[in-house]
Amino acid sequence: MIFLAKAALGLGATMAVAGAYVFHDGVIRVDFDENRPGGSHVHFWVPATAVASLRLAPRHCLEDAAMKARPFLPLLREISKELEKYPNGEFVEAQDLSGRVRVAMVNGKLEIDAVGDDQVVHVRVPAETIRNVADRLEDAAPGI
Amino acid sequence: MNQSPRGLLGFVSATALVACSLLPTLAVAQSSSNPDQWIHVRVENREDKTETVRVNVPVDMAVKVLPEIKNKNLCDGKVRIDSGRIDGIDLHTMLDALRTAKDGEYVTVESKDDSVRVAKSSGYLYIHVTEKKPSEKTAKATGDKDSAKNAALKESKVEVKIPMKVVDALLSAGKDQLDVVAALRALSANGDMELVRVKDDDSTVRVWIDSKNVAN
């Protein structure tokens, strides 16, 4: 009985630590809706750690992506570094009768909202994740 | 805004280019920009307030990000001008002449429909353009040209105010180049101010710099 209790305690503690690690970078949220019959509706939440580390991506895919993104990586790295300095701020807001676009930082997350007559897109990405992705891609494409 | 004649739009574009290029001369003296300064651009439809564009960019961010953009005409934070000439005008020489000239009113054009004023005073360059034109809506509503001519005139105003330090900074990159990053630094060091205001029948455009991160 005591053995079972110890095992349960160990398992619980491990899960708690693993959960804390997985979610310590926050969550990436993507919502995409097409407001028409038969339209797509995509909604998912991903722990930012899973994306930031890019551990799940096959190495050759990562290298290919890094080579293609190579000219833009210094820009991406600089933007992500700068974004972290402005945890709350609205950068772009445009609206007319047919829709609205907004790009802002809210509590350290980059928020991109595009709302049109027939499509809605919401993206939430922690700024730190963008920097981590830029760093990982740079590692995969040395010489930048 | 879409009612503005091409001449006015061309002038606004030219002044915007000048404003952008004016940002860089005192770069050596001002190695860093004020981290709290934001550049704001606001475009609003005067009739229908639901049509708006608001852009807010931290100056510090722009100063650090611009040099990373490698483009044909924008590289290392400097805008390349083809032989320093735009439509036969040597922009660099013109700005340099303006920079070294004494305070005064350089251009004054007054006509029945338009007025243009370019002046330099107390370290600032001022460009004011006012254009009067018959309201197209009135003309369309009445349907005849005579009525349009007699209709109430609508004013379009463009007001640009740029610190000469920014002009200096803009020219600091040498011939054929305008140092936008240096100009931004100079602009930031100059403190809160309104740079551009355009007001016409349809819309208003405002460009200013301050320490707020929202365009209110």
Boltz contact constraints between the chains, C-beta under 6 A:
constraints:
  - contact:
      token1: [A, 74]
      token2: [B, 68]
      max_distance: 6.0
  - contact:
      token1: [A, 75]
      token2: [B, 68]
      max_distance: 6.0
  - contact:
      token1: [A, 78]
      token2: [B, 64]
      max_distance: 6.0
  - contact:
      token1: [A, 78]
      token2: [B, 65]
      max_distance: 6.0
  - contact:
      token1: [A, 78]
      token2: [B, 68]
      max_distance: 6.0
  - contact:
      token1: [A, 79]
      token2: [B, 65]
      max_distance: 6.0
  - contact:
      token1: [A, 82]
      token2: [B, 61]
      max_distance: 6.0
  - contact:
      token1: [A, 82]
      token2: [B, 64]
      max_distance: 6.0
  - contact:
      token1: [A, 86]
      token2: [B, 58]
      max_distance: 6.0
  - contact:
      token1: [A, 89]
      token2: [B, 213]
      max_distance: 6.0
  - contact:
      token1: [A, 90]
      token2: [B, 56]
      max_distance: 6.0
  - contact:
      token1: [A, 90]
      token2: [B, 214]
      max_distance: 6.0
  - contact:
      token1: [A, 91]
      token2: [B, 56]
      max_distance: 6.0
  - contact:
      token1: [A, 92]
      token2: [B, 55]
      max_distance: 6.0
  - contact:
      token1: [A, 93]
      token2: [B, 54]
      max_distance: 6.0
  - contact:
      token1: [A, 94]
      token2: [B, 53]
      max_distance: 6.0
  - contact:
      token1: [A, 95]
      token2: [B, 52]
      max_distance: 6.0
  - contact:
      token1: [A, 96]
      token2: [B, 51]
      max_distance: 6.0
